[in-house]
Amino acid sequence: MPALTIFKNFTTRPFAGDDLQIVCVIIGAWRFIQLICLIPLVINMVLRRLKGRDLNVNGYPEWCPQYNLEGGFVLDEETTFDRRNFSAIFIIISAFYTLVDYCWLAAVWSIASSVGTPTQPRGRDKHLRRLIIFRIFVGNIIPIFLVAYSILFVANFRKTNSGCGEGVTPMWNMEDRPFFKLFCASGVLYFIELAIFPIILWNKIWRYISRNRFTKKHHFSAEAKGERLTRCLGCLFRCLNCFCAKKKWGGDLQNRGEVKDFAVSLMEFMNNESSVDLVMSDMYIGLKLLRRKQAEQQLEAVRELQRCRRESEGEYEDKMSQSPSSIRSIKSTLKKTKKQRSILTLQTNDGGYSLVEKKFLSSSNEEDVNTLVQLRHYVPYAQYAYFFNLVCSEYFGVNDDAKRFIREAPNFFTLDDRFSFGVADPSLSHAFLMYIHLDIGLAATPYGILLDNDKKSVVITIRGTKSLEEAVTDLQFNSESLERVGELCGFEGRGHESHRGVITRCKWIYNDVKRQKVLKRLYSVNSPYRDWNLVVVGHSLVSNLPILLFELASLTRNLNRAFCILFIMPTTQGAACAQLLSLMLRPSFPSLKCYAYEPPSIFDDRLASHCQDFITSIILGDDVVPRISSQNCDKLRDDFFDILAQIKVPKIKAISDVRAPCSDSHLKMRNDAIMCSKKEICRDTEFWQQVSSFRSERASKNAALTKLYVAGKIMHIVDTKGDESKYIAYWTSPNEFQNIKLSSNLVSDHMMPNVIKSLKSLDLDDTHDIMELFHQREFSEKEEAVDYRTFACFSMPNGRKRTVSVMLCSFVAWILSILSNDTCSFVKRSGLLVAEVDGISYNSLLEFSFGIWTFKPKISAEDGSLQEATYCAPYALEYKPSPPVRSSRVFSMFSAILGFIIIGILFFFTAMKFKRSARIATTAIIFATCFFQGLQLLFLQSVVCMGEGPILAASQRIDVGEKCHLSTGAYFSIASVAVWFIAGCFSTLICMS
């Protein structure tokens, strides 16, 4: 679906509304980085508060020399305690903002992943638009405040000399402390986050100014964009020239419009009046499902074929009279297949796949045997064309800077071992070098002329693309008439067209052959080789790949991705040049033969049929190159649009499904769960209206295009088992390659090593079962399991009542645990106070409150009375807690941290389905937290409650009267233990369900 429009010209491109999970992941990762800085600050703040170290004594923090905390149970009235919560405010607001933002991300994720389909939003965009507007105008207020607050805090902190006043040296430099640096880093991260919006705003302003009515017509036309793209591509090639052997490659590139054809055509292709607004994830899920739909259609045809074969063999004789006419037709075809040496293959049609009878190569057919022998024999020539430079420099002493090598006159007609390719490869000892052109240019093409002593033939082998100049020539793919070429070479070229880059290179090779007069001398009257046959060979990777790039670019609307594909998959035209050169040389050499390995479609149907007498094309498996044409890409695009419109589930669910393995037995079931039929496509959506308009416009533009086919007699080699161990070959027609088959082997089947391996593995005496062509892969039950889990906030997939009960109990228990830690009245104990403060002696029976981290002191008033303080004071620095106190502190911290983790886990518990092992682990953590919370009561076994009581100052002591009794903090702790246990019981019930 198109990108989500927030305002008139403000969208979420390159993401659609149902792609915002990616944005959530990016923002969530950024929040995680901020959390890395924030969590140590939170822990430090909590520990300082629990210990009372955040209190300023008489206005000075603990790092100042004026800080004095030597008081005991009774403090002087002049001793004041106060909190300066500047840093705490920043930390608390940051933590709150992070929590709120994660909730916002969860809400966006939930809506984007569970509402609507890729082509039918169903109200999804409306809710997402509100959330994003809230995030922009309300959510950014807090980061602005935090940035301003952090700047003011740091400025004031430095102005007041870390709070110690002028002329006083702090006991330690706070700016060197890691917590101060983390505080500053948090402020910087919020500033970077806010800096994105001015950049976006400036980009919008610039685009608005540049697209005004005076410049839009000229600056943004397809032609103007093509000219700019031409210059950009030229600069790119020039830069590549600097990095890849400048002396050998890229020297002819001058950035003077060499790629203008490609650039202008690409811009015209992408700038239609109507377009389909898609994003990259639509491209991914559509092609993945299209591949699976093709597999389902093929499987259905195979199953029908199996059923018909069983019936034809008499297994269902009683149903013969009731069979439809199509079934009877297939049965009759099967019977003829037994008698004739042929097989049934699956051919694509508008409705899926149909059964077509094809003759396969047989050892009893002399022509088939001879053809296979010739193909095996000449394939090394096509392979070694890629290594001319290496072979010539290593074995024939040719200088690296040499542009060509030609035999000298005295040795021209001799089969001298010095020029044998056997020095490089013993299997080519019958090949003798006559001439090689090594120079590379926009027209100049490396090729070689060799003598084959075994087959008594002269071989011309043409190298495919291996340089920047050749890549540029590949991009010159516009059609050019063959009429002038036919007049010069002696064949009928009127009404025929071909690839401009291929024509340019073949014309150069044709002229160079005449210029060097190598063939003229080899076929002269006095030559011993005048009766030898002429053979032209070549291997091609993707000469028509730019057409496919147009389709990818039009679907993704992303040029950078298209260019990335272009340079990852090198484009060559070796086989295409071999075919066209054979057509040009055929009038002069009537016995000429051409063997094109993996050729593209470059001739129209009449010319392709005319070449069957002298051109043999070899295609392996699902190779994409012979199938790439404008018409095939149009069909692939239309199928893609149909598949995208058929998706009836949220995109994230569809992505989860296509990423899971799928056996053939579950293929139809899985596809039906994700997609509806073509008849059920909703045609009232904005997407389908765009598709209909786009198809109408493209149909009118494509009407004048010539449909191209693979030339010559075509041999198709198929891997029958899927493990590259057994191949079958049969003769076929160009119509078999009129559909691009999405397969994992569409690129690997084109590679030269795989072609050589398949030719060597062919055994014409093998018996091939009709079903071996359609090998099926089975998966284990474990692999077949599909996980449809999606994150949907508060969907309660683990049970509503029990999940709410666990979450509510856990939250209450965690709050009680925090309160039990924070209070300074965990226990109370009475005793006789014996103390002297400011010359006044006290001997009174009082009740004292003690907490795990702090206590509540008494204040000495002016009239000599003792009053209970309204604040909690930290224990003196000299106070050494006993082991029970230390254990109580450790376990109380464990329970608080684990409680926070449990609440986070339970939030996900309400939004996604947990496996049983995860539910058991969560229950174990809850009971562990309950246990740790109970161990907090070890405080009752400390000297605070047992024995003489704590000693806080040398001049003050308590004569213990009675033992401790529980106070507010202890009650909170006991209640927390009870509630944690209840939460664990509810969680256990969820595990058992």
N, C-alpha and C positions, 0 to 999 in steps of 0.2 A: 504494500500500500504506500501511498505518498507520505512524505514527511509531515509530521504534525504541525499545523499552522497555529502559532500562538497569537500573533498579531498579523497585520496585513502582509508585511514583508519579512516577518520574523518566524522562522521555522526551525524544526529540530534536525534538518538535513545534516549529515547523511543517514539519520536514523528515522524509521517510521515510528508510529505510536506503539506498535507491538514489538519494537526493537529497543525500547528504553531500558530493558534489563541490562544492556551493555553500558548505558550511561549510569545506571545504578551501581554497576560493578566498579566503574571508574571513580565515581564520587565516593563510593564506599571504601575503595582503596586509599583515596586521599584522606578520608576521615580516619582510616586506620593509621596512616602516618602521623596524623595529628594526635591520635590516641597514644602512640608510642611516646610522644612528648608529654601528654597529659597524665597518663597513668602514674608515672613516678611522682609527679606533682601532687596528685590526689593522695597517694599513699603517704608521702611526706607530710602533707597537710593533716591527714587523719591522725597519724602517729604523733605529730606535734600537739594536736589538739587533745588527744587522749592523755598525753603526758603533761599537758599544761604548759608546754614550751612556747605556745603561741601567745602567752600572756606577757605583757610588758610590765616590768617592775619599776614603779615610779617613772613610767614613760619611756623606758629604755628597753630595747630588745636584748636577747640573751648574748648577742655577739659584741655588745658594747661593754667597756670596762665598768660603767656605772651600774650595770646589772648586778643586784645583790639579793640572793634568795637564801639567807641563812636562818630565817625564822623557823619556828617549830609549830607546836599546836596553837600557840597564841602569837599573834602578830601585832606589831605596833600600829596604832591608828594612822600614823603618817605613811605607812607602807601602803601604796596603792597598786592595784592591778587593773590593767585595761587591755583590750584587744584592738589591734589595728588590722582590720580584715581586708586590706587592699588586695593582697595577692589571693586571699581566700575567695573574695568576690569574683575575681577573674576566673579562678579555677572552677568554682561552682557554676557560673554562667556558661563556661566552656563545656563542662560536663553535661549541663542541661541542654545546651544547643546540639551537642553531639547525639544525645539520646533522641531529641526531637527530630533531628535530621535523619537518623537511622529509621525512625518510625515513618518519616516522609518517604524515604527510599523503599521501605517495605510496602507502603500503600501504592506507590507508583509501580513497583514490581508486581504486586498483586493484580492491579487493574490491567497492566500491559500483558500479563501472562495468562489471564483467565477470561477476559472479555473479548468477544468478537473473533473473527478469523482474519487472515491476511488481507482479504478483499472486502470484508464486511465488518466495519468497526463496531456496529451495534451499540452506539453510545459510549464507546471507549474513549474516543478523542475528547468528548465533552468533559468527562471527569478528569482526564489527564491535563487538559488545558487549564482547568481550575487549580489543580495542584501546582502546576508549573508557575502560573501567575502568582499564587500564594508564595511560592519559593522565591520568586524574583523580587517582589515588593515587600513582603513581610519577613521572609526568612533571612534576607540579607541585612536587616536592621541590626541583628545581634552581632554578626561579624564586624560591621562598621563600628559598633559600640566597643567591641573587644579590642580592635586595633587602636582606636582613640584612647581607650582606657590604659592599654599597655604602654603606649607612648607617654602619657601623663605620669603613670606610675614610675617608669624608669627615670624620667626627667626629675621628678620629685625625690626619688630615692638617691640620686646622685647629688641633688641640691642640698639635701639634709645630711650628707656624709653617712649614708646607710642608716639614718635615724639616730646617730650618736652625737650630732651637733658638731659645730666647727671646732677645729683645733684638737679633736680627739681621734686617736687612731683606733679603729675597731680591732678586736682580738683576731679576727680573720676577715679577709677581703671577700665580701659576698659576691662580687662580680666574677670571681674565679670559681665559685661553687657551681657544681653541675646543675643544681636546681634553678639557679638564676639564668643559666644559659638555656635550659629547656623552656623557661618562661618566655624568654626573648624569641626563641625559635617558634614557639606557638603563635606569638604575635605576627611574626614574619609570614608564617604559613597562611594565616587569615588574610594578610595583606595581599599575598600572591593570589589567593582565591578571588578576592574582590577585583584584582587587576584584570581579570578576564573580561569583565563587563565593559570597561572602557574600550578594550580592543574590539569587542564585537560591535559596540556602538560606532566606533570610528570606521570599521569595515562597512557597516550599513550606510553611513553617511557618504563614504567614498563611492560605493556602488550606486547610490542614488544620484550623486553628482555626475558620475561617468555615464550613466544611462539616461541622460536627459534627452529631450526630443531633438536636439541639434546633433548629437553624436551617435545616438542609438542606431540610426539607419545605416550609417557608414561604418561605424566602429564595430558593430556587433552583427554585421551580416555574415553569412556563411563564407563568402569569398574573403572578407577581411580576416575572419578567424583562421581561414586556411592559410593566408599569407603569413600571419603571425606564427601559426603552428609550423609552417615550413621553416621559418627562421629559427624557431626553437629547436626543431629536430636537427637542422644543420649545425647549430651550435653544440648540440648534444653529441653528434657524430664527430665533430672536431675535437671535443673534449676526450671522447673515447680514443680518438686517434693518438692523443698525447700519452695514453696509458698502455696501448697495446701495439708495440713494435712499429713505431711511426715509419721506419724506413721500408717496411714491407706492406703494412696495411693502412688504409686511409689516406694515402698520399694524394689521390685524385679528388678527394672531397674538398670542394671550394665553397660550400654553402651558397650556391647560386641557383637554387630551385630544383636540386636533384630529386627531392621527395615531394615536389609540388602536387603531383597526381594523387599521392596518398593523402596528403594533408587536406587539400581542397575537397576531395571526395568524402573523406571522413567527416569534415564539417558539414557538408551538404547532407550526408546521411543522417547526422545527429540533429540537424536543425530543420525538422519538419514542422509544418503548421500544427500538427497534432502529435502528441507524444504520450507515452504511458509513464506515469510518475512512479518509479520503483526505487527500492533501495537494495543494498548488497545482500542483505539476508533473504530478500525475496528471490534473488538470483540463486542463492545456495539451496534453499528448500525446494524451489521449483525444479531445478535440474536434478536434485537427488530423487525427488518423487517421480519425475519423468523417467529416469533410469529404471526405477522400480516398476513403473507402469509398463515400460517396454518389456521388462523381464516377465511380467505377468501375462501380457499378450502372447509372447512367444511360448510360454509354458502352456497356456490354454490351447494353442495350436498343436503343440506336441502331444498333449493329452488326447486331443481329438484324433490325432494321427495314430496314437497307440490303440485307442478304442476301435478305430476303423480297421486297423490291421488285424486285431483279434477277431473281429467279425468276418473279415475277408478270409480268414483261415478256418472258418467254420465253427468258431466258438459260440457265436450267436446266430445260428442259421435260422432260428424261428423268428428273428426280428428283421430278417432281410426284407420282407415285403412291406414292413412298416417304416423302413428307413427313408429319410428325406432324400431328395434328388442330389443334394450336395454330398451326402454321405456315400451314396451309390457311386457318384463321380470319383470320389477319393478312393473307393475300393477298386474301381476299375483301373485307376492310375496305379494303385499298389500292385495289382496283378501284372500290368504291363511292366512295372519296374522290375519284377522278378525275371521277366523274360529278357528285357533289354538291360544292357550294362549301364545302369543309371541309378541315381538316388533322388530322394525328395528333399528339397531345401526349403527353408522358410524365407519368403520374400515379403518385404513390407508393402502395405497398401494403405488406403485411407482408413480402413476399419481395423487395422492391426497387422496380422500376418496371414499369408496364404501359402499353400503348398505348391511348389513348382518343381517339375522334373528336370534334372540336370545330369548330363553325362559326366562320369568321372574318368580319370585317366586309368588306362588298363595296360597291363604288360602285353596283352595280345594285340594291341593297336600300335603298329610300328611308328606312326606319326607321334603318338603320345610319348613313346619311349625316346625317340630322337629329340623331341622338344625338351623333355626333362634333362636329358644328357647335355644339351646345349646350354640350358639355364644353369645347371651346376657348373659347367665348364667356364662360363663367362662371368659368373658372379664375382670371382676374385678381382677381375679387372675393374668393376665398379667400386669395389671396396678399396683397392690400392690407389684409386684416383685421389683419395683424401690424403695420401702420404707421398705424393710426388716429390715434394721438396726434401723430405727426409731421405727417401730412397736415393734420389739423385746426388745429394751431398755426401751421403755415407758410402755408397757403393759405386757410383759412376764418376766421382770426382768433380761434380758440377759445382761451381762457385755459388755461395749463398746469394750473391747479388745478381746472378745471371737471370736473364728474362726468359731464355729458351735454350734448349739443347737439340741439336740435329746431327745426324750421322755425317761424317765427312765422306767426300766422294769416293775415295779408294775402298772404303769399307761399307759402302751404302748397301750393297746387295748381298753381303755375306752374313751368315748366321753366326756371328762371333760371340763366343761365350763371355767376352768382356762386357757385352751389352745384354746379357741374359738376366731376367728377373729372378733366376734361380739363386743368385747370390743373396738376395733378400729373403726369398721363400722357396725352398726346394720344390714345392708343389707347382711352382711357376717356371720351371726350367725350360719349358717350351715357349715362353714369351720373351721376345727380343725387342728392345727399345729402338725405335726409329726417330721419333720426334716427340718432344714435350715442350709445351708452352707453360711457363711458370709465372709470368707476370699477371698482376691482378689490377683491374680497373673497373670503371663503371660499365664498360662494354667488354674489355678483355677478360677472357675466361680461361682458367687452367684446363688443359685437355692434353691428351697424349695419343700418339699413333704407334701401335705395336704390331709385331708379326707373331702369329700363333702357328708354330710349326706342326702342332698336333692336328689341328682342324684345317690347316692350310687356308688361313684367313688373315685379313688385315683388320685390326680392331681399333676403333676410335672410342676412347673412354673419356667421359666428361665428368669433371668434379662438381659437386654441389657447393652450396654456400659455405664459406669458411672465413669470410673477411667482411669488413664494414662496407666496402664498395658493392660487394655482391648482395649484402642485406639491403642496401639502398636500391639496387636494381630490382630486388624482389618486391619492393614497395611500389614500383612502377607497374601497377597491375591493370591499368585501364586497357580495354580492348583496342586492337589495331588491326586494320584490314590486311589480309594476306595477298591481295590482288597484285601489288607491285612485286612482292617476293616471288609469287608464282610466275609472273612474266619473266623475271630474271633467271629463275631456276628451271623453268620448263614444266610446271604443273599448274592446274587450274585452281587459282586462289580467289577468284571472284565470288563474293558472297560469303566468304569465310573470314573469321577473325580469331585472334589469339592474344595471349598475354604480352603486353608491350615489352616488359623486361626480357621475357624469353625470346621474343623476336629480335631484340637488340643484340643479345648475346649470340644467338644462332647466326645472325648476319655477320657478326664479327668473326666467329669461328669459320664460317663458309668462306669469307674473304681471306682469312689467314691461311686456310688450307690451300687456296689458289695461289696466294702470295708465296708461300714456302715451296710449292710445287712438289710436296712429298708424295701425295697420291698420284699426281701426274707421272712422276718417275717410277713409282711402284707398279703402275698399270701401263707403262710404256711398252712398245713392241719388243724392246730388247730386255725387258725385266723378266726374271725367272718367276715373278709373283703375279704376272698379268692375268692368270686364270684363277687366282685365289678370290674367295668371296670377301665382301666388305661387311663388317659387323659394327654396329654402333650400340654402346651400352651406357647406362647411367642410372644413378639412384637418387631419389628425391625425398626430401623431408616435407616441407610445407610451402610450395610456391603460392598457393591460394589462401594461406593463412590470414592475410589482411581482410578477406571477406568475412571470415569468422570473427575477427577482431571487431568489425563493424557491429556485428550482432551483439557481442559482449558489451561493447561500449554503449550501444543504444539501450541495452537493458539496465546496465549499472549506472549509466550517465557519468562514468568516472574514467577520464582519459588516462590518469596515472596507472590505474589497474590494467588497462588495455596495453599500454606500452610495456608494463612489467611482464605481461604474458608474452609479448612480442619478442623480448630479448631473452627470456628464459627458454623459449622453444625456438631454436634457430631455424631460419627458413632457407631452403635450398631448392634448386630447380635443375638438378642433374638429369633426372629421367625426362622431365619436360623438354629440356634442350635436346636430349637424345632423340625424342620422338619427332620434334619439329625439324631438326637437322637431317634426320632420315628422310623426311618428306622432301626436303630441299635437294638431297643428293640422289634420291631415287631415280629421277630421269637419266642421270649420267651413269648410274650403277644399278641396273635392273635387278641384279641378284642380291641386292642389299637386304640385310636382316637387322632388326633392332630389337634389343631385349631391355625393356624398361622395368626396373624394380621399384615397386611402390610409386607409380606415377600419379600426378594429379589429373583432374579433368581439364583439358585445355582445347579440345576440338568439339565442333558441333556434331550432331548425330550422323550426317551424311559423310563428313570427312573422317569421323572415327570409324565408321564401317568400311570406308574405302581403304583404310590402312591395315585391315585384317590380314592381308596377304603377306605383309613384311614386318609388322610390329607385333610383338608378344609382350603383354603386360602381366606382371606378377603382383598379386595383392595377398597379403597375409592377414587372416582373421578379421579383427574389428578395426583395422587401420583407418584412421580418420581422414588421411590425406586424400584418397580417391573420392571420398564422400563429400568433401568441402566444395560447395558451389553456392552461388547466390540463391538458387531455388531451394536447395536442401537446407540452407540456413534459415530461409523464410519459413519453411515447414517446421523446423526445430523451434523457431521462435513462436509460431502459432500453437504448437503442442505445449510449449512452456506456459503460454498465457492460459490455455485451457486447464492445465494441471493446477495452476495457481488459483484459478477461479473455482476449482472443484474442492479445494481444501475446506473442510467444515469444522475444524477444531482450531484452537489458538495456536499461533505459530510455534511457541515454545514447546507445546506438546508434540507438534509435528516434527520439530527438530530432534526432540528426544527419541521419537520413534524411528526416524531414518538413520540415526546414529547407532541403533542397536542392530545386531546381526539378525538376519531373517532367512529362514530356510524356505525352499520352494513350496513345501507343504503348507506353510503359513502365509504365503505371499498374498493371496487374494483376501484372506481374512484381515490382514494388517492394512492393506490398501483400502478396503471397504470401511475400516474403522476411522481412517483419516480423510478419505475423499468421497464425495458423492459422484453420481454418474453425470455425463455431459448434459443429459436432459434436465437434470435438477439444478443446473447452474442458474444462479439468480442474475438476471439480465437487467435489473433496474438499478444496479450499483454504479457509482461513479467510475469505478475501475473498468467495468465491462463497456461502458460508453466510450471511455478512452481507447480501449482495445479495438472496438468496432471502428472508430474513426481512424485509428492508426492503420488498421488493416486495409481500409478502403484507400487511403492515400498511398500506402506502400504498393498495393496491387496496381494502381495506375502508373506508378513509377517503374515497376518491375516488368510491365507488359512488354516493353521494348527490348528487354535483356535476352540475349541468346543463351539457351540452355546448353551447357557443356557436358561432355561425357569422356570417360576413359577411352583412349584410342586403342585400336588393334584387337587382337584375339586375347581374351582375358582368362588367366588361370587364377582361381581362388583357392588358397590353401587354408585349411581349417584344422585347429587343434581339437581332436575328437574326445580327449579325456580331460582336458583342462590342466594337465601337468607337464605339457611340452614333451610328452613321450611318444605320442602317436599322432600323425597328421594324415589328412586326406586331401586330395586335389581334384578339382573338377572344372570343366569349362563353363563359363557363365557369360552373361550379357551385361552391358553397362547399366541396365535397369536395376540390377541387384544393389547398386550403390547410390540409389536415389533417396537415401534416408540416413541421417547421421545417427549411428547407434552409440548411445552413451554406455561406455564399458570401461572397466579398469585397465583394459589392454589397448585402448585406442591410440596411445602414444607408443607403448612398448612394442606393439606389433609392427611398427614402422621402422624400428631400429635395424640396421644392417646385420648385426650378429644374429638376431632372431630370424631374419630372412634366410641367412646361410644355413642355420641350424635346421630350419624347417625343410629346406631343399634336400639336405643330406639325409634327413630322417624319413623322407617319403619312400614307401615301398609299394610299388604298383601291384604286387601280388597279394597284398593284405586283403582280407575280407572285412568289409566295413558294415557293421549293423546300422540300420537306418537311424536308430536312436542315439548312436554314439556322437552324433553332431551336437547333441543338446545335453551335455553333461550337467547334472544337478548336484549342488553342494548341500549337504545336510549338516545341521548344527546340533550340538547336544542340547538337552533340556535346559541346562544352566545358561548356555549362550543365548538361547531363545527367549529367556525371560526379559520382558520389556518393563522398564521403570517409567511410569508416566508422572512421577512426582513433579508438582509445580508448587511454587510458593504463593499461596493465596491467604492473605491476612485474615485471621479469625475464622477460617473455614472449618476448624475443628475436625480434621480428618481422623484423629485418634479417639474420638468420642467427646461430645460436647460437655455433659454434666461432670464427668470425672476430670476432664482436662481443666475446666473452670475451677473445680474444687481444689485440685492440686496447685494451680497457679495462685489462687486466692490465699490458701493456707501458707504457701511458701513466701508470698509477699509479706503477710502479717508476721510470720516467724522471723523473717529477715529484719523487719523494722524493730521488733522486740529485741533481737540480738544487738542491733546498733544502739538502742537505748540503754541496754544493760552495760555496754562498754562505756558510754558517754557520761553516765551519771557518776557523781562522786559520793553517792550514798548507796553502796552495794550492801554494806552491813553497818550496824550500829553497836557501839560498846560503851558501857559506863565505867568510870574510874575516877580516882582522886587525882586531880591535876596538881602537881607541885612544880611551880615555875616562877621565874623572876623576869619581869619585862619593864625596862626603863625605871629600875629602882623599886618597882612595886612587886611585892610577893603575893602569890596566889596559892591558895590551898583549898580547892573547891571540888565538890563532887559533881561531875558534868557528864553529859552524853556526847560522844564523838561519832561522826559519820566518816566512813572510809570507803573509797572506791578502788577499783582495780588499778586505775592509773592516777587518780587524784584523790584529794580528801577535802573536807570542808573545815577550815580553821575557825578559831575564835579571835575576835577583834577586841583589843584593849581600848576601852573608851576613856575619856578625860576624867570621868568621875570614878575610875577604877573598876567599873563593872566589865563583865565579859559578855559580848554579844556574838551570835553566830553570823558568820559572813554570808553574804548573798551570792558569792561566787565560789567556784572550785579552785583550789590552789594546788600547784604541783608539789610532789614530794621533794624534799631538799636534795641537792646534788650529792650530799654525803650519804643519802639513804641507799642502802644495799638491799634490794628485795630478796626474800628467801626463795628457795626452789619452788615451793607451791605457788607463790605469787608469779614467778616467771612462767611456770607452766600454765597457770590460768590465763596470763596475758597471751601466750602463744596460741592456745586453743581458742580463745575468744577471737583472735584475728583470723584463724583458719575458718571458723564458723561464719564470720562476716564475709570473707572473700568467697568461700564456697556458696554461700547464699546468693551473692550477686551473680555468680556463674550459673546457678540453678535457674534464677529468674530469666537470664538470657536464653538458656536452653529451652525453658518453657515457652518463651515467646515464639521460638521456631516450632515448638510443639503444637501451638495453636494454628500454625500456618502450613505445615507440611507433614506428610505421613512418615512416621518413624518406623524403622525395622524393629523387630522384637529385641535384638541385641542392644540397640540404642536405648530402648525403653528400660531394659534391665539395668544398663549402665547409669541412666538418670536416677532410677530408684536407689541404686547403691550409693550414689553421691548424696541423695537426700538423707538417707539413714546415717551416712558418715558425718554429715553436717549436724544431725541431731546428736550424735555421740560426742562430737567436739564441743558442741554447745553445753552438754551436760558436764564435760570436764572443766568448764569454766568455774564450777562450784568448788574446785580444789582450793580456791581462795579461802574457803572456810577452814582449811587445815594450816594456814600460814600463821606466823607470829602475830599478825594483826588480830586474829581471833583466839589464838592459843598462846599461853604463856604470858610474858610480861608486856606484850604489845610492842609496836614499832618505836624506835628511838629516832626522833626527827631532829633533835638539837641537844647539845650537851647540858644546857641550863634548864631543860624541860623534860619532865618524865610523867608517866601515869602509873599510879598504883592501881593495878587492875582489880576491879571489884567482881564483875560477873562476866560470863562468856558473851560472845557476839550473838546478836539476834538479827534475823534477816530484815533487809530494808527494800527500798524500791527496786534497785538494780538486781537483787537476787530474785525478786518476784518476776521481773521481766525475763530473767534468764530461765527460770523454771517454766514460765508460760511459753517461751520460745521453744524449749525442748518438747513440750507437749504438742505444740502446733506442728513442729517439724515431723514428729512421729505420725500425726494424723495425715500430713501431706504424703509421707512415705507409704502409708496404708492405701491411700487413694491411688498413688502411682503403682503400687503392687497390683491393684485391681485392673489397671490399664494393661499391665504386662500379661495378666492372665486372660484378657479378652482376646 
